[in-house]
Amino acid sequence: MAERKIIVEGDVEDDLSVEVGHHREGRGDQDLPAYAAEFVGTFLLVFFICLIVSVAAGLQVSDFAVIGLVHVFVLSMLIYTLGGTSGAHFNPAVTVALAALREIRPIDAVIYIFLQLSGAITGALLTKALLLDEGEAANYGATLVGPFLSEKAFPGLIAEAMGTFVLMWAIMGTAVNPRGQREWAGLVIGGTLGFAVMAIGPLTGAGFNPARSFGPALVSGEWTSFWIYVIGPLAGALLAAFAYQAIAIAPQHRRGDRPIDKL
């Protein structure tokens, strides 16, 4: 992807990559900040999600509007503060999809996923340390298929895939698309995660992220239908990435005006 130019008093001052989703090609020490950002970002994301879910369960209040807003604020903050360092993936499904599009090197993708899982485990462990008894009822934020879907795995799989689809669609539209409005990436991506959590949270707990589901599952020992929180997000992210690439990005490289250019 093209890099943004920082313009000072009419002159191009420097190239600064602030591409959400895109990891700058680097070597050696240049990659260490990106790796650290993925660990810290996933840790914070999972910690605050598990914390609000555990607190809500302890208070016997399942308000997914509030839980969804926490997702919005945390992810938006992380994108704006770490997007220029690592691309702000914080999600193995996003990393796999971007690797499939060759937006990140395979070796970096593997390291990202390892660090994302490590950060998620650390976030879940901290939640358990703070809310040892109070959070047990919610399995410290573990994701489970709810009674709205009669606790059936296949509908949960579809719901997880759809939630991750819209999340990845937002990433593609604001971060990967060369015409995307990158300055809005944090709000658009965070807001998309938030409304998906509000809508699908009562159905599956709203994982949309294998690392987010893995951390509390490992810490609590609750693995019921865990596979849907891996397969669903991977399928949804890959489908969104390739669909958006075909619909919105690939046509930009063809000659001729688009219909919208004639309006």
Residue frames as qw, qx, qy, qz and C-alpha x, y, z in Angstrom:
[[0.000, 0.887, 0.462, 0.000, 0.00, 0.00, 0.00],
 [0.317, 0.671, -0.054, 0.668, 1.04, 3.57, -0.53],
 [0.473, -0.350, -0.482, 0.649, 2.54, 5.35, 2.43],
 [0.037, -0.940, -0.338, -0.027, 1.14, 8.62, 3.73],
 [0.473, 0.388, -0.109, 0.783, 3.14, 11.83, 3.43],
 [0.338, -0.740, -0.375, 0.445, 3.51, 14.20, 6.35],
 [0.370, 0.624, 0.216, 0.654, 3.42, 17.68, 4.80],
 [0.392, -0.669, -0.277, 0.567, 4.84, 20.59, 6.76],
 [0.023, 0.750, -0.072, -0.657, 4.48, 24.14, 5.35],
 [0.640, 0.656, -0.112, -0.383, 3.85, 22.83, 1.87],
 [0.316, 0.572, -0.753, -0.079, 6.85, 20.51, 1.69],
 [0.925, -0.127, -0.340, -0.114, 7.00, 16.77, 2.05],
 [0.328, -0.761, 0.497, -0.258, 8.78, 16.33, 5.36],
 [0.159, -0.338, 0.925, -0.070, 8.95, 12.54, 5.65],
 [0.635, -0.080, -0.647, -0.415, 7.32, 9.25, 4.85],
 [0.294, -0.223, 0.725, -0.582, 5.42, 7.86, 7.78],
 [0.426, -0.139, -0.828, -0.337, 3.62, 4.56, 7.57],
 [0.347, -0.055, 0.568, -0.744, 0.47, 4.64, 9.67],
 [0.574, 0.026, -0.591, -0.567, -1.35, 1.96, 7.77],
 [0.658, -0.185, 0.550, -0.480, -3.75, -0.01, 9.92],
 [0.935, 0.201, 0.240, -0.168, -3.55, -3.68, 8.98],
 [0.740, 0.606, -0.212, 0.202, -0.31, -3.23, 7.00],
 [0.728, -0.586, 0.165, 0.314, 2.99, -4.26, 8.54],
 [0.266, 0.881, -0.363, -0.145, 5.98, -2.40, 7.19],
 [0.931, 0.205, -0.204, 0.224, 8.65, -4.62, 5.73],
 [0.178, -0.872, 0.414, -0.189, 11.61, -4.52, 8.06],
 [0.795, 0.197, -0.527, 0.226, 14.50, -6.55, 9.31],
 [0.512, 0.052, -0.583, 0.628, 15.92, -7.34, 12.73],
 [0.156, -0.292, -0.523, 0.785, 15.46, -4.63, 15.33],
 [0.251, -0.019, -0.226, -0.941, 12.99, -2.77, 13.09],
 [0.548, -0.267, -0.682, -0.404, 10.47, -5.55, 13.61],
 [0.332, -0.159, -0.772, 0.518, 10.73, -5.71, 17.41],
 [0.211, 0.110, 0.290, -0.927, 8.47, -2.69, 18.07],
 [0.597, -0.002, -0.427, -0.680, 5.81, -4.20, 15.80],
 [0.575, -0.113, -0.809, 0.048, 5.97, -7.51, 17.63],
 [0.156, -0.144, -0.630, 0.747, 5.79, -5.77, 21.01],
 [0.360, 0.046, -0.012, -0.932, 2.82, -3.72, 19.81],
 [0.635, -0.093, -0.620, -0.452, 0.89, -6.85, 18.83],
 [0.467, -0.182, -0.788, 0.356, 1.49, -8.41, 22.24],
 [0.030, -0.172, -0.432, 0.885, 0.59, -5.27, 24.20],
 [0.413, 0.014, -0.236, -0.879, -2.39, -4.43, 21.99],
 [0.628, -0.170, -0.700, -0.295, -3.91, -7.90, 22.22],
 [0.363, -0.167, -0.726, 0.559, -3.23, -8.02, 25.95],
 [0.127, 0.140, 0.277, -0.942, -5.09, -4.76, 26.54],
 [0.519, -0.033, -0.433, -0.736, -7.93, -5.65, 24.20],
 [0.620, -0.188, -0.758, -0.078, -8.55, -9.05, 25.81],
 [0.259, -0.128, -0.653, 0.700, -8.05, -7.77, 29.34],
 [0.254, 0.101, 0.186, -0.944, -10.66, -5.02, 29.11],
 [0.613, -0.057, -0.517, -0.595, -13.12, -7.24, 27.23],
 [0.577, -0.165, -0.787, 0.143, -12.79, -10.07, 29.75],
 [0.128, -0.083, -0.537, 0.830, -12.96, -7.57, 32.60],
 [0.413, 0.016, 0.004, -0.911, -16.24, -5.95, 31.49],
 [0.677, -0.084, -0.619, -0.389, -17.81, -9.34, 30.68],
 [0.493, -0.126, -0.772, 0.382, -16.80, -10.72, 34.08],
 [0.037, 0.074, 0.404, -0.911, -17.99, -7.63, 35.96],
 [0.532, -0.040, -0.257, -0.806, -21.31, -7.64, 34.10],
 [0.671, -0.136, -0.715, -0.138, -21.83, -11.31, 34.97],
 [0.342, -0.103, -0.689, 0.630, -20.94, -10.64, 38.60],
 [0.215, 0.119, 0.243, -0.938, -23.51, -7.86, 38.72],
 [0.343, 0.390, 0.854, -0.039, -26.00, -10.11, 36.90],
 [0.343, 0.776, 0.096, -0.520, -26.38, -7.47, 34.21],
 [0.602, 0.097, 0.615, 0.501, -25.94, -8.58, 30.60],
 [0.271, 0.874, 0.132, -0.381, -25.97, -5.20, 28.88],
 [0.738, 0.140, 0.405, 0.522, -24.35, -5.78, 25.51],
 [0.244, 0.921, 0.126, 0.277, -24.73, -2.11, 24.63],
 [0.371, -0.875, 0.311, 0.017, -22.23, -1.24, 27.37],
 [0.777, -0.232, 0.502, 0.302, -20.03, -4.22, 26.51],
 [0.643, 0.581, 0.343, 0.363, -20.13, -3.19, 22.85],
 [0.062, 0.982, -0.059, 0.170, -19.09, 0.36, 23.70],
 [0.594, -0.657, 0.423, 0.191, -16.09, -0.94, 25.64],
 [0.768, 0.168, 0.478, 0.393, -15.04, -2.81, 22.49],
 [0.383, 0.858, 0.193, 0.284, -15.41, 0.42, 20.47],
 [0.188, -0.959, 0.203, -0.064, -13.33, 2.55, 22.81],
 [0.692, -0.487, 0.478, 0.235, -10.56, 0.03, 23.48],
 [0.741, 0.266, 0.464, 0.406, -10.03, -1.01, 19.86],
 [0.298, 0.912, 0.130, 0.251, -10.20, 2.58, 18.59],
 [0.348, -0.887, 0.300, 0.050, -7.60, 3.68, 21.14],
 [0.738, -0.285, 0.529, 0.306, -5.29, 0.81, 20.22],
 [0.655, 0.554, 0.378, 0.349, -5.60, 1.46, 16.49],
 [0.146, 0.965, -0.006, 0.218, -4.76, 5.14, 16.87],
 [0.406, -0.820, 0.404, 0.007, -1.84, 4.49, 19.22],
 [0.588, -0.346, 0.700, 0.212, -0.32, 1.33, 17.71],
 [0.760, 0.573, 0.293, -0.095, -1.56, 1.24, 14.11],
 [0.380, 0.869, -0.317, -0.011, 1.56, 2.96, 12.84],
 [0.302, -0.614, 0.727, -0.061, 3.79, 0.48, 14.65],
 [0.365, -0.100, 0.925, 0.041, 2.39, -2.94, 13.83],
 [0.274, -0.125, -0.678, -0.671, -0.72, -2.38, 11.70],
 [0.444, -0.095, 0.457, -0.765, -2.92, -3.03, 14.76],
 [0.508, -0.033, -0.786, -0.351, -4.03, -6.57, 13.94],
 [0.340, -0.248, 0.632, -0.651, -4.56, -7.93, 17.50],
 [0.813, 0.182, 0.308, -0.460, -6.48, -10.80, 15.89],
 [0.435, -0.228, 0.806, 0.331, -5.14, -14.00, 14.27],
 [0.537, 0.569, 0.622, 0.037, -8.05, -14.05, 11.80],
 [0.235, 0.949, -0.025, -0.208, -7.12, -10.57, 10.57],
 [0.250, -0.667, 0.630, 0.311, -3.46, -11.56, 10.32],
 [0.555, 0.086, 0.800, 0.211, -4.26, -14.71, 8.34],
 [0.477, 0.768, 0.425, -0.039, -6.49, -12.77, 5.94],
 [0.108, 0.941, -0.229, -0.223, -3.86, -10.08, 5.37],
 [0.406, -0.440, 0.745, 0.294, -1.18, -12.72, 4.89],
 [0.598, 0.375, 0.698, 0.125, -3.39, -14.37, 2.26],
 [0.370, 0.910, 0.189, -0.004, -3.52, -10.98, 0.49],
 [0.737, 0.193, -0.057, 0.645, 0.28, -10.66, 0.84],
 [0.103, -0.902, -0.004, -0.419, -0.02, -7.58, 3.00],
 [0.481, -0.718, 0.476, -0.158, 2.30, -9.17, 5.60],
 [0.374, 0.463, -0.802, -0.052, 5.15, -11.66, 5.24],
 [0.829, -0.217, -0.483, -0.181, 4.36, -15.25, 6.32],
 [0.581, -0.001, -0.583, 0.567, 7.11, -15.26, 8.96],
 [0.086, -0.191, 0.275, -0.938, 5.77, -12.04, 10.45],
 [0.669, -0.270, -0.282, -0.632, 2.25, -13.46, 10.41],
 [0.776, -0.163, -0.595, 0.132, 3.38, -16.52, 12.39],
 [0.360, 0.022, -0.489, 0.794, 5.16, -14.34, 14.96],
 [0.323, -0.263, -0.007, -0.909, 2.16, -11.99, 15.16],
 [0.753, -0.294, -0.425, -0.407, -0.21, -14.87, 15.88],
 [0.673, -0.118, -0.599, 0.417, 2.06, -16.32, 18.57],
 [0.167, 0.059, -0.354, 0.918, 2.29, -12.94, 20.28],
 [0.480, -0.286, -0.199, -0.805, -1.44, -12.31, 19.94],
 [0.786, -0.296, -0.530, -0.120, -2.19, -15.61, 21.66],
 [0.544, -0.071, -0.517, 0.657, 0.39, -14.83, 24.35],
 [0.072, -0.191, 0.143, -0.969, -1.10, -11.39, 24.93],
 [0.634, -0.328, -0.353, -0.606, -4.60, -12.87, 25.15],
 [0.743, -0.250, -0.588, 0.200, -3.52, -15.41, 27.75],
 [0.341, 0.012, -0.399, 0.851, -1.85, -12.66, 29.79],
 [0.298, -0.263, -0.066, -0.915, -4.97, -10.50, 29.62],
 [0.747, -0.333, -0.453, -0.355, -7.20, -13.36, 30.74],
 [0.662, -0.140, -0.570, 0.466, -4.80, -14.27, 33.56],
 [0.099, 0.122, -0.286, 0.945, -4.85, -10.70, 34.85],
 [0.546, -0.324, -0.247, -0.733, -8.66, -10.73, 34.77],
 [0.796, -0.277, -0.537, -0.017, -8.65, -13.93, 36.81],
 [0.488, 0.000, -0.490, 0.723, -6.15, -12.47, 39.26],
 [0.134, -0.182, 0.141, -0.964, -8.37, -9.43, 39.84],
 [0.684, -0.092, 0.027, -0.723, -11.72, -11.25, 39.86],
 [0.075, 0.227, -0.970, 0.035, -10.87, -14.76, 41.04],
 [0.198, 0.314, 0.869, -0.328, -14.29, -15.48, 42.54],
 [0.367, 0.589, 0.235, -0.681, -16.43, -12.81, 40.89],
 [0.376, 0.534, -0.490, -0.578, -15.32, -13.66, 37.37],
 [0.227, -0.122, 0.965, 0.046, -15.70, -17.41, 37.70],
 [0.522, 0.475, 0.594, -0.386, -19.39, -17.28, 36.78],
 [0.540, 0.775, -0.062, -0.322, -18.48, -15.80, 33.39],
 [0.915, 0.070, 0.188, 0.350, -15.45, -18.08, 32.99],
 [0.394, -0.572, 0.170, 0.699, -13.37, -14.91, 33.05],
 [0.296, 0.645, -0.190, -0.679, -14.85, -13.72, 29.77],
 [0.287, -0.060, 0.893, 0.341, -14.89, -16.99, 27.82],
 [0.470, 0.196, -0.290, -0.810, -17.17, -17.08, 24.77],
 [0.276, 0.136, 0.943, -0.125, -20.09, -19.53, 24.71],
 [0.223, -0.270, -0.640, -0.684, -23.05, -20.13, 22.41],
 [0.253, -0.028, 0.491, -0.833, -26.11, -18.82, 24.21],
 [0.365, 0.326, 0.825, -0.284, -29.71, -19.98, 24.64],
 [0.449, 0.609, -0.014, -0.654, -30.92, -17.78, 21.76],
 [0.495, 0.464, -0.648, -0.345, -29.25, -20.32, 19.47],
 [0.945, -0.208, -0.029, -0.249, -30.26, -23.24, 21.69],
 [0.492, -0.653, 0.562, 0.124, -26.53, -23.63, 22.42],
 [0.889, 0.327, 0.296, 0.123, -26.06, -25.19, 18.98],
 [0.532, -0.422, 0.349, 0.645, -22.62, -24.94, 17.42],
 [0.445, 0.340, 0.566, 0.605, -23.49, -24.50, 13.74],
 [0.032, 0.913, 0.336, 0.232, -25.66, -21.35, 14.13],
 [0.465, -0.816, 0.094, 0.329, -22.93, -20.02, 16.39],
 [0.613, -0.089, 0.459, 0.636, -20.38, -20.70, 13.68],
 [0.289, 0.654, 0.479, 0.510, -22.41, -18.67, 11.18],
 [0.229, -0.955, -0.189, -0.014, -22.84, -15.81, 13.66],
 [0.577, -0.608, 0.247, 0.487, -19.11, -15.70, 14.41],
 [0.540, 0.181, 0.507, 0.647, -18.29, -15.73, 10.70],
 [0.130, 0.818, 0.416, 0.374, -20.69, -12.86, 10.02],
 [0.374, -0.909, -0.049, 0.177, -19.38, -10.74, 12.87],
 [0.575, -0.419, 0.388, 0.586, -15.80, -11.21, 11.71],
 [0.472, 0.488, 0.531, 0.507, -16.85, -10.58, 8.11],
 [0.034, 0.945, 0.242, 0.216, -18.07, -7.06, 8.87],
 [0.509, -0.777, 0.179, 0.324, -15.02, -6.37, 11.04],
 [0.604, -0.126, 0.507, 0.603, -12.64, -7.42, 8.25],
 [0.340, 0.710, 0.481, 0.385, -14.75, -5.51, 5.71],
 [0.171, -0.982, -0.067, 0.043, -14.22, -2.33, 7.74],
 [0.580, -0.552, 0.383, 0.461, -10.47, -3.01, 7.91],
 [0.564, 0.247, 0.564, 0.550, -10.28, -3.54, 4.17],
 [0.195, 0.843, 0.420, 0.275, -12.31, -0.42, 3.44],
 [0.184, -0.982, 0.030, -0.029, -10.44, 2.03, 5.65],
 [0.524, -0.683, 0.454, 0.232, -6.95, 0.54, 5.94],
 [0.635, -0.043, 0.656, 0.405, -6.16, -1.64, 2.93],
 [0.459, 0.745, 0.440, 0.200, -8.05, 0.20, 0.19],
 [0.470, 0.051, 0.062, 0.879, -5.71, 2.87, -1.29],
 [0.118, -0.505, -0.275, -0.809, -8.74, 5.19, -1.53],
 [0.533, -0.572, -0.616, 0.096, -9.82, 4.45, 2.02],
 [0.164, -0.841, 0.087, -0.509, -10.20, 7.22, 4.61],
 [0.689, 0.032, -0.603, 0.400, -7.41, 6.07, 6.91],
 [0.002, 0.313, -0.402, 0.861, -7.81, 8.93, 9.34],
 [0.684, -0.247, 0.055, -0.684, -11.19, 7.42, 10.22],
 [0.608, 0.142, -0.780, -0.047, -9.89, 3.87, 10.56],
 [0.096, 0.073, -0.797, 0.591, -9.93, 3.76, 14.35],
 [0.456, 0.126, 0.355, -0.806, -13.52, 4.93, 14.68],
 [0.716, 0.222, -0.365, -0.552, -14.84, 2.90, 11.74],
 [0.563, 0.153, -0.810, 0.060, -13.14, -0.35, 12.73],
 [0.019, 0.013, -0.752, 0.658, -13.81, 0.11, 16.44],
 [0.527, 0.128, 0.177, -0.821, -17.42, 1.09, 15.75],
 [0.701, 0.165, -0.558, -0.413, -17.91, -1.92, 13.52],
 [0.379, 0.050, -0.873, 0.302, -16.66, -4.25, 16.23],
 [0.185, 0.035, 0.549, -0.814, -18.94, -2.50, 18.69],
 [0.659, 0.125, -0.027, -0.741, -22.17, -2.85, 16.72],
 [0.659, 0.149, -0.715, -0.179, -21.31, -6.47, 15.88],
 [0.196, 0.034, -0.831, 0.520, -20.86, -7.19, 19.60],
 [0.395, 0.077, 0.344, -0.848, -24.16, -5.50, 20.43],
 [0.730, 0.187, -0.255, -0.606, -26.01, -7.57, 17.84],
 [0.785, 0.173, -0.591, -0.072, -24.26, -10.94, 18.09],
 [0.009, 0.423, -0.712, 0.560, -23.00, -10.87, 21.67],
 [0.673, -0.144, 0.416, -0.594, -26.22, -12.35, 23.09],
 [0.910, 0.261, -0.181, -0.267, -25.90, -15.22, 20.60],
 [0.889, 0.209, -0.301, 0.274, -22.27, -16.32, 20.92],
 [0.617, -0.647, -0.035, 0.447, -20.50, -13.98, 23.31],
 [0.383, 0.922, -0.052, 0.021, -19.04, -12.18, 20.26],
 [0.763, -0.347, 0.279, 0.469, -15.55, -13.58, 19.85],
 [0.524, 0.852, 0.024, 0.001, -14.71, -12.58, 16.25],
 [0.152, 0.794, -0.555, 0.194, -11.10, -13.17, 17.26],
 [0.878, -0.040, -0.472, 0.071, -9.48, -16.56, 17.98],
 [0.389, 0.240, -0.544, 0.703, -7.04, -14.96, 20.43],
 [0.370, -0.345, 0.208, -0.837, -9.83, -13.21, 22.36],
 [0.883, -0.198, -0.157, -0.395, -11.61, -16.57, 22.77],
 [0.791, 0.174, -0.528, 0.255, -8.46, -18.61, 23.39],
 [0.128, 0.442, -0.527, 0.715, -7.14, -16.61, 26.35],
 [0.540, -0.289, 0.382, -0.692, -10.13, -16.97, 28.70],
 [0.928, 0.036, -0.256, -0.267, -10.85, -20.51, 27.46],
 [0.657, 0.276, -0.594, 0.372, -7.37, -21.61, 28.52],
 [0.021, -0.356, 0.534, -0.766, -7.52, -19.76, 31.83],
 [0.639, -0.160, 0.276, -0.700, -11.01, -20.99, 32.76],
 [0.238, -0.096, 0.966, 0.040, -10.87, -24.45, 31.18],
 [0.567, 0.512, 0.467, -0.447, -14.14, -23.77, 29.32],
 [0.117, -0.293, 0.710, 0.629, -13.66, -25.22, 25.81],
 [0.495, 0.462, 0.710, -0.193, -17.28, -25.92, 24.84],
 [0.561, 0.732, 0.367, 0.124, -17.63, -25.48, 21.05],
 [0.314, -0.720, 0.217, 0.579, -14.34, -23.60, 21.04],
 [0.506, 0.068, 0.630, 0.585, -13.68, -24.66, 17.44],
 [0.262, 0.792, 0.506, 0.217, -16.39, -22.33, 16.13],
 [0.176, -0.956, 0.007, 0.235, -14.46, -19.37, 17.56],
 [0.415, -0.441, 0.567, 0.559, -11.51, -20.35, 15.38],
 [0.371, 0.270, 0.762, 0.456, -13.12, -21.59, 12.18],
 [0.145, 0.848, 0.508, -0.041, -15.86, -18.92, 12.11],
 [0.111, -0.895, 0.103, 0.421, -13.57, -15.89, 12.39],
 [0.381, -0.318, 0.652, 0.574, -11.03, -17.35, 9.95],
 [0.339, 0.448, 0.754, 0.339, -13.74, -18.06, 7.36],
 [0.075, 0.913, 0.377, -0.136, -15.39, -14.66, 7.84],
 [0.226, -0.786, 0.254, 0.516, -12.14, -12.72, 7.63],
 [0.379, -0.134, 0.721, 0.564, -10.89, -14.55, 4.53],
 [0.287, 0.617, 0.701, 0.214, -14.24, -14.19, 2.77],
 [0.001, 0.946, 0.199, -0.254, -14.42, -10.46, 3.52],
 [0.332, -0.620, 0.414, 0.578, -10.81, -9.86, 2.47],
 [0.329, 0.024, 0.756, 0.565, -11.11, -11.54, -0.92],
 [0.196, 0.735, 0.642, 0.093, -14.61, -10.22, -1.58],
 [0.067, -0.922, -0.071, 0.374, -13.59, -6.65, -0.85],
 [0.359, -0.429, 0.555, 0.615, -10.43, -7.08, -2.89],
 [0.317, 0.286, 0.782, 0.454, -12.48, -8.24, -5.89],
 [0.088, 0.815, 0.571, 0.048, -15.27, -5.67, -5.55],
 [0.112, -0.979, -0.105, 0.135, -13.51, -2.50, -4.47],
 [0.391, -0.712, 0.408, 0.418, -9.74, -2.72, -4.90],
 [0.579, 0.034, 0.673, 0.459, -9.04, -4.79, -8.02],
 [0.397, 0.764, 0.470, 0.196, -11.28, -2.62, -10.28],
 [0.133, -0.938, 0.068, 0.314, -9.19, 0.44, -9.35],
 [0.420, -0.456, 0.598, 0.508, -6.31, -0.99, -11.38],
 [0.512, 0.439, 0.672, 0.305, -8.38, -1.32, -14.55],
 [0.136, -0.027, 0.253, 0.958, -8.44, 1.37, -17.18],
 [0.205, -0.509, -0.601, -0.582, -11.51, 3.51, -17.70],
 [0.266, -0.339, 0.283, -0.857, -13.83, 5.49, -15.50],
 [0.039, -0.254, -0.922, 0.290, -15.92, 3.90, -12.83],
 [0.108, -0.687, -0.619, -0.364, -19.65, 4.69, -12.81],
 [0.384, -0.780, -0.339, 0.359, -19.15, 6.78, -9.65],
 [0.408, -0.280, 0.188, 0.849, -16.54, 8.93, -11.43],
 [0.077, 0.343, 0.560, 0.750, -19.21, 10.10, -13.88],
 [0.234, -0.749, -0.615, 0.075, -21.62, 11.33, -11.21]]
